[in-house]
Amino acid sequence: MAIKATTSIDIMMLAGLTWQRSGNNCWTASDRFAHYTIFRDIDQRWYGEWERDGKNIRADWSCPILETFAEYMVDHARRQPNENAH
């Protein structure tokens, strides 16, 4: 009797963060800068948004490669000016 191996991945590392599956083709992660959400749309491209200082910001770019999109989004969120800085 063969045992079927699972092919589902629920946690992965991208852009230096641990991402958790939060739905079909949807991933979330957080760090001290923001909370990130990435999802794949019907066109097979990755889109996303991040929440920082109570504001949701949608990425103005999409990409067919998950790893590339995650790096882009995290980099942009971290470079965003912090409104609470003095």
C-alpha positions, 0 to 999 in steps of 0.5 A, spaced: 500 500 500 502 506 497 502 512 502 500 519 498 505 524 500 502 531 501 504 537 497 501 542 500 505 548 503 502 552 509 509 556 511 514 558 507 520 563 507 520 569 502 524 576 503 526 574 510 519 573 513 515 567 514 509 567 510 503 563 512 497 560 507 491 564 509 487 561 503 487 559 496 493 562 493 494 567 499 499 568 504 500 573 510 506 575 514 508 581 519 514 584 521 516 591 525 514 595 519 508 592 516 503 586 515 503 584 508 498 580 504 500 577 497 495 573 493 494 570 486 489 573 481 485 570 475 491 572 471 496 568 474 500 574 477 501 576 484 498 582 487 498 585 494 498 590 500 501 592 506 498 595 512 502 600 516 501 605 521 493 603 520 493 605 513 492 599 507 497 601 501 496 596 495 502 595 491 502 598 484 505 593 481 504 585 480 509 579 477 508 572 475 513 570 480 512 570 487 519 570 490 520 577 486 513 580 488 514 578 495 521 582 495 518 588 491 513 589 496 517 588 503 522 593 500 517 598 498 513 597 505 520 598 509 522 604 505 515 608 506 516 614 511 514 612 518 509 618 520 510 616 527 517 618 527 520 624 530 
